[in-house]
Amino acid sequence: MITSLSPLDGRYESKVKDLNPYFSEYGLIKHRLIVEISFFMTLSAEPGIKELPPFTDKEMEILEKLIKNFDEKEAEEVKNIEKVTNHDVKAVEYYIKKKLDKTSLKKHLEFIHFACTSEDINNLSYALMLKGGINDILLPEMIELNKKITQLAKEWQKVPLLSLTHGQPATPSTVGKELKVFAKRLGRQIDHLEKQEFFGKLNGATGNFNAHLVAYPKVKWLKLSKEFVQNLGLTHNPLTTQIEEHDFQSEIFDTVARFNSILLDFSRDIWMYISRGVFKQKVVAGEVGSSTMPHKVNPIDFENAEGNLALANAILRHLSQKLLISRMQRDLSDSTAQRNHGMVLGYCLLAYKSALKGVNKLDLNTKVIQGELDKNWSLLAEPIQTVMRKCGVPKAYEKLKELTRGKEVTKETVRKFIGSLKIPKEDKNMLLKLTPSTYIGMADKL
């Protein structure tokens, strides 16, 4: 919408809308509904709870349809109940009871939200939302971006490249090797995220099954809780306060923030390569690079990625620190913080899409690459003085420093100097064959 306060819901809505089913208000309410109904079903299957007999196939179908048919209109009904209760989790409980009031399940309605604290429902809901949003939406985008960087690294594996250290010409590398460094770094964070556990708990008001045991002392509540959480696809956390301590959420946000920082490093380097002319950008028909300079093809995709990555990391770092801390058994500051999961991951997704778009537009400018190398014959001062040291020539470094530092060094300068060296013929011939373009070490193999 053009009147949206957040650009994620306005200008960029189409690019991040896949996160809506997970992290919108509707998504949160639906996941709460799933947890409440799933626990209701679990209780009915427990032989030790005689007041709640196993549900019939028809009753199970009623409950499953309640989840399946839950849409935005139904979510609005929950929000209307919340206007009265002023409690979002209780509103979901009342909604379910209202929907089942005219079914055969009416006599069992008090087992909905049985012995639960709100955090029993919330922690499982947020864990499911994070697991779905990251595994289904965020990770595939991260993997696709890294796959493209890896592809270009392989394609340009042997293309020599002038390196810069401290912004100054330095020992050459290859385009492929430099891209592969980033692919490896990004891939390591992806691997961490793919192995991430998503924890959940269901153990009552202060984590001790107090009310559960008073009502049904013979039920093996710890076992039931573990199986319930695991059946949701989560890892059971048996030892908590009122809240599941959110440590795993902090781990997720730290990993995503590291991925983002590496991608930020990548985006800035690519921006510099484009500025140098090493990379050209494929022109997209109809696009305008500047409002006044028609010739420009601006690296806007990497600039957009940089801005959104920085914004995302500011919030990610806050969440990763804040969610580790709760006063005593709990306070509500985590609740308002967790509601921003969608926003922060939305900025991440937006950045990944921008970076991928930019990478897909990259093309090599071999003329510029070769020109940079040909202008920097002084780079061969390193291998020449290294061979001189090997051959026992005194003050090798100092002699090359005198020859090259602050001076214009040409192909002729270098070869004349090599020719004057009193070193074995084999070493001299090897140095005479060397050029800035061939002085790449093991870069292509690495």
C-alpha positions in Angstrom: 0.0 0.0 0.0 1.2 3.5 -0.8 0.2 4.6 2.7 2.1 1.9 4.5 4.4 3.1 7.3 6.9 0.3 6.7 8.6 -0.1 3.3 8.2 -3.9 3.8 4.5 -3.5 3.6 4.6 -0.8 0.9 7.4 -0.4 -1.7 8.9 -3.9 -1.1 5.7 -5.8 -0.2 5.9 -8.0 -3.3 9.5 -9.1 -2.5 8.9 -10.2 1.0 5.2 -11.4 1.0 6.3 -15.0 1.2 7.1 -14.4 4.9 3.6 -13.2 5.6 2.1 -16.7 6.4 4.8 -17.2 9.0 5.3 -13.8 10.7 2.2 -11.7 10.2 -0.4 -11.3 12.9 -2.4 -13.8 11.0 0.5 -16.2 11.0 1.0 -15.9 14.7 -2.6 -16.5 15.5 -2.8 -19.5 13.2 0.3 -21.1 14.8 -1.2 -20.6 18.2 -4.4 -22.3 16.9 -2.3 -25.2 15.7 -0.6 -25.6 19.0 -3.8 -25.3 21.1 -5.7 -27.9 19.0 -2.7 -30.2 18.7 -2.4 -30.3 22.5 -6.1 -30.8 22.8 -5.7 -33.9 20.6 -2.7 -35.1 22.6 -4.6 -34.9 25.8 -7.5 -37.0 24.4 -5.0 -39.7 23.5 -3.7 -40.0 27.0 -5.2 -43.0 28.8 -4.6 -41.4 32.2 -7.1 -38.6 31.5 -10.3 -40.5 31.8 -12.5 -37.4 31.7 -11.3 -36.8 28.1 -11.9 -40.0 26.1 -10.2 -40.5 22.7 -11.7 -38.4 20.0 -13.7 -40.2 17.3 -12.7 -39.9 13.6 -15.4 -37.4 13.1 -14.3 -35.3 16.0 -10.7 -35.4 14.8 -11.9 -34.2 11.4 -13.8 -31.3 13.0 -10.5 -30.2 14.7 -8.4 -30.7 11.6 -10.9 -28.6 9.5 -10.7 -25.8 12.1 -7.0 -25.5 11.3 -7.3 -26.1 7.6 -10.1 -23.6 7.1 -8.5 -20.9 9.2 -8.1 -17.8 7.1 -7.7 -14.0 7.5 -11.5 -13.6 8.1 -11.3 -16.1 11.0 -8.2 -14.3 12.3 -10.2 -11.1 12.4 -12.8 -12.9 14.6 -10.0 -13.8 17.0 -8.9 -10.2 17.1 -12.4 -9.1 17.9 -12.5 -11.4 20.9 -9.1 -10.0 21.9 -10.7 -6.5 22.1 -12.8 -7.9 25.0 -10.2 -10.1 26.7 -7.2 -7.8 26.1 -5.2 -11.0 26.0 -4.2 -12.5 22.6 -3.6 -16.1 23.7 -6.8 -16.3 25.7 -8.6 -14.9 22.6 -7.5 -18.0 20.6 -8.8 -20.3 23.4 -12.2 -18.6 23.4 -12.3 -18.7 19.6 -11.8 -22.5 19.6 -14.4 -23.0 22.3 -16.9 -20.9 20.4 -16.3 -22.9 17.2 -16.7 -26.2 19.0 -19.7 -25.1 21.1 -22.2 -26.7 18.8 -20.3 -30.0 18.2 -20.0 -33.2 20.1 -16.8 -31.8 21.6 -18.7 -29.2 23.6 -18.6 -31.2 26.8 -14.8 -31.3 26.6 -14.1 -27.6 26.1 -12.4 -27.1 29.4 -9.5 -29.3 28.2 -8.6 -26.6 25.7 -5.6 -24.8 27.1 -5.6 -27.3 30.0 -3.0 -26.4 32.6 -1.2 -24.2 30.1 0.4 -20.9 30.6 0.4 -18.5 27.7 4.1 -19.1 27.1 3.4 -22.8 26.6 1.5 -21.8 23.5 3.6 -18.8 22.5 7.1 -20.4 22.6 5.9 -23.3 20.4 4.2 -21.0 18.0 7.3 -18.8 17.6 9.5 -21.8 17.2 7.3 -23.2 14.5 7.1 -19.8 12.8 10.9 -19.4 12.8 11.5 -22.9 11.6 9.1 -22.6 8.7 10.1 -19.1 7.7 13.8 -19.8 7.8 13.8 -23.3 6.3 11.1 -22.6 3.6 11.9 -19.0 2.7 15.1 -17.6 4.0 17.5 -20.5 3.6 16.6 -21.3 0.0 17.3 -17.6 -0.9 20.7 -17.8 0.9 21.6 -21.1 -0.8 20.6 -19.8 -4.3 22.7 -16.6 -3.8 25.7 -18.7 -2.7 25.2 -21.2 -5.5 25.4 -18.3 -8.1 28.6 -16.9 -6.5 30.1 -20.4 -6.6 29.1 -20.8 -10.2 30.8 -17.6 -11.2 33.9 -18.6 -9.1 34.2 -21.7 -11.2 33.5 -19.9 -14.5 36.2 -17.3 -13.8 38.5 -19.7 -11.9 41.6 -18.9 -14.1 41.0 -15.2 -14.9 44.0 -13.3 -13.4 43.1 -10.3 -11.2 45.1 -7.4 -9.7 44.8 -7.6 -6.0 44.7 -4.6 -3.7 45.9 -4.6 -0.1 45.4 -1.3 1.7 44.0 -0.1 -1.5 47.4 -0.5 -3.3 48.4 -2.9 -6.1 49.4 -6.2 -4.6 50.2 -9.8 -5.6 47.8 -11.0 -8.3 45.0 -13.5 -7.7 42.2 -14.8 -9.8 38.6 -13.6 -10.0 37.4 -17.1 -9.3 39.5 -17.6 -6.2 38.4 -14.2 -4.7 34.7 -15.1 -5.2 35.3 -18.6 -3.9 36.5 -17.1 -0.6 33.1 -15.5 -0.1 31.3 -18.6 -1.2 33.1 -20.6 1.4 32.4 -18.1 4.2 28.7 -17.8 3.3 28.4 -21.5 3.0 29.7 -22.1 6.5 27.0 -19.9 8.0 24.4 -21.7 5.8 25.6 -25.0 7.2 25.2 -23.7 10.8 21.7 -22.6 10.0 20.7 -25.9 8.4 21.8 -27.7 11.5 20.1 -25.3 13.9 17.7 -26.8 16.5 14.4 -25.2 17.2 13.4 -25.7 20.9 10.0 -25.8 22.5 8.6 -26.5 26.0 5.2 -27.3 27.5 5.4 -27.5 31.3 3.2 -24.9 32.9 3.4 -21.6 34.7 6.9 -22.0 36.1 8.1 -25.0 34.2 7.4 -27.7 36.9 4.1 -29.2 35.8 2.6 -28.1 39.1 -1.1 -27.9 38.0 -0.8 -30.9 35.8 0.3 -33.1 38.7 -2.4 -31.9 41.0 -5.1 -32.8 38.4 -3.5 -36.1 37.2 -0.6 -37.2 39.4 -0.3 -40.6 37.6 0.1 -39.1 34.1 3.8 -39.1 32.9 3.7 -35.4 32.0 7.3 -35.0 31.1 7.1 -37.9 28.6 3.8 -36.5 27.2 5.3 -33.1 26.9 8.4 -34.4 25.2 6.5 -36.4 22.6 4.1 -33.5 22.0 6.9 -31.1 21.3 8.8 -33.5 19.1 5.6 -34.4 17.1 5.4 -30.7 16.3 8.9 -31.1 14.7 10.7 -29.3 17.5 13.4 -30.2 20.0 12.1 -30.6 23.5 13.5 -28.4 26.2 12.6 -30.0 29.6 14.2 -27.5 31.9 12.9 -24.0 31.8 11.3 -21.2 33.8 7.9 -20.0 32.7 9.5 -19.2 29.3 11.6 -21.3 26.9 14.7 -19.2 27.3 15.0 -18.2 23.7 18.7 -19.2 23.5 18.1 -20.9 20.2 16.6 -17.8 18.8 19.7 -15.9 19.8 21.8 -18.5 18.0 19.7 -18.1 14.9 20.0 -14.3 14.8 23.7 -14.4 15.5 24.2 -16.8 12.6 22.1 -14.8 10.2 23.9 -11.6 11.3 27.2 -13.2 10.6 26.0 -14.3 7.2 24.8 -10.7 6.6 28.1 -9.2 7.7 30.0 -11.5 5.2 27.5 -10.6 2.5 28.0 -6.9 3.3 31.7 -7.4 2.9 31.0 -9.1 -0.4 28.6 -6.4 -1.6 31.2 -3.6 -0.9 34.0 -5.5 -2.6 31.8 -6.1 -5.7 30.9 -2.4 -5.6 34.6 -1.6 -5.7 35.3 -4.0 -8.5 32.5 -2.4 -10.5 34.0 1.1 -9.7 37.4 -0.1 -11.0 35.8 -1.5 -14.1 36.7 -5.1 -13.3 33.0 -6.0 -13.6 30.6 -4.7 -16.1 26.8 -4.8 -15.4 24.5 -6.2 -17.9 22.1 -3.5 -19.0 18.4 -4.1 -18.4 16.1 -2.5 -21.0 14.2 0.5 -19.7 16.2 1.0 -16.5 17.6 4.4 -15.8 21.0 4.8 -14.0 20.9 8.5 -13.3 18.2 11.2 -13.6 20.7 13.4 -15.4 23.6 11.3 -16.7 22.3 8.8 -19.3 25.5 6.8 -19.5 25.4 5.6 -15.9 24.7 2.0 -14.9 24.7 2.3 -11.1 25.5 -0.7 -8.8 22.1 -0.1 -7.0 21.5 -3.8 -6.2 24.6 -4.0 -4.1 23.9 -0.6 -2.5 20.3 -1.8 -1.7 21.7 -5.0 -0.2 24.2 -3.0 1.9 21.5 -0.7 3.3 19.1 -3.5 4.2 21.8 -5.8 5.6 23.0 -3.0 7.9 19.4 -2.3 9.0 18.7 -6.0 9.6 21.9 -6.5 11.6 21.1 -3.7 13.9 17.8 -5.4 14.9 19.3 -8.9 14.8 22.0 -7.9 17.3 19.5 -6.4 19.6 17.2 -9.4 19.5 20.1 -11.9 20.0 21.1 -10.0 23.2 17.6 -9.0 24.5 16.0 -12.5 24.1 18.6 -14.1 26.4 17.4 -11.9 29.3 14.2 -12.1 31.3 13.5 -11.0 34.8 12.9 -13.9 37.2 10.4 -16.4 35.7 9.5 -14.0 32.9 8.6 -10.5 31.9 6.7 -9.3 28.8 9.6 -7.5 27.1 10.3 -10.6 25.1 6.8 -10.6 23.7 7.0 -7.2 22.0 10.5 -8.1 20.7 9.5 -11.4 19.1 6.8 -9.7 17.2 9.6 -8.1 15.1 10.9 -11.5 13.8 9.1 -10.9 10.5 10.4 -7.4 10.1 14.0 -8.3 10.6 13.9 -11.4 8.4 12.0 -9.3 5.8 15.0 -6.9 5.6 17.3 -10.0 5.3 15.2 -11.5 2.5 15.1 -8.1 0.7 18.9 -7.9 0.9 19.5 -11.4 -0.4 17.2 -10.8 -3.4 19.0 -7.5 -4.2 22.4 -9.2 -4.0 21.3 -12.1 -6.1 19.9 -9.7 -8.7 23.2 -7.8 -8.7 25.3 -11.0 -9.1 23.1 -12.1 -12.0 24.0 -8.9 -13.8 27.8 -9.2 -13.4 30.0 -9.7 -16.4 33.8 -9.5 -16.7 35.6 -6.6 -18.3 38.7 -8.5 -19.4 40.2 -5.5 -21.1 40.3 -3.5 -17.8 41.5 -6.6 -15.9 44.4 -7.1 -18.3 45.1 -3.3 -18.4 45.5 -3.2 -14.6 47.9 -6.1 -14.6 50.0 -4.7 -17.5 50.4 -1.4 -15.7 51.8 -3.0 -12.6 55.0 -4.8 -13.5 56.3 -3.7 -10.1 54.3 -6.6 -8.6 57.1 -8.9 -9.8 59.4 -7.3 -7.2 58.1 -9.9 -4.8 59.0 -13.1 -6.7 62.3 -11.6 -8.0 63.6 -10.7 -4.5 62.3 -14.1 -3.2 64.4 -16.0 -5.8 67.4 -13.7 -5.1 67.1 -14.6 -1.4 67.0 -18.3 -2.4 70.1 -17.8 -4.4 72.0 -16.0 -1.7 72.0 -12.6 -3.2 72.6 -10.1 -0.4 70.0 -7.3 0.4 67.5 -8.6 -2.1 64.6 -6.8 -0.6 66.4 -3.5 -0.4 67.6 -3.7 -4.1 64.0 -4.3 -5.3 62.8 -1.5 -3.0 65.2 0.9 -4.6 64.2 -0.3 -8.1 60.5 -0.1 -7.7 59.2 2.0 -4.8 57.6 5.2 -5.9 58.9 4.7 -9.5 57.4 3.9 -12.8 58.2 0.2 -13.5 57.8 -1.2 -17.0 58.3 -4.6 -18.5 61.6 -3.5 -19.8 62.7 -2.2 -16.4 62.0 -5.6 -14.8 63.6 -7.7 -17.5 66.7 -5.6 -17.6 67.1 -6.0 -13.8 66.5 -9.8 -14.1 69.1 -10.0 -16.8 71.7 -8.3 -14.6 71.3 -10.8 -11.8 74.0 -13.2 -11.0 71.8 -16.2 -10.4 71.5 -19.7 -12.0 70.3 -19.7 -15.6 67.3 -21.8 -14.7 66.1 -19.3 -12.2 66.8 -16.4 -14.4 64.8 -17.9 -17.3 61.9 -18.7 -15.0 61.8 -15.1 -13.9 62.0 -13.7 -17.5 59.0 -15.8 -18.4 57.0 -14.4 -15.5 54.3 -11.7 -16.1 51.8 -10.0 -13.8 49.1 -12.1 -15.5 50.9 -15.4 -14.9 52.1 -14.6 -11.3 48.9 -16.1 -9.7 50.4 -18.8 -7.5 47.9 -21.5 -6.7 44.9 -19.2 -6.9 43.2 -21.1 -9.8 43.7 -24.4 -8.0 42.6 -23.1 -4.6 
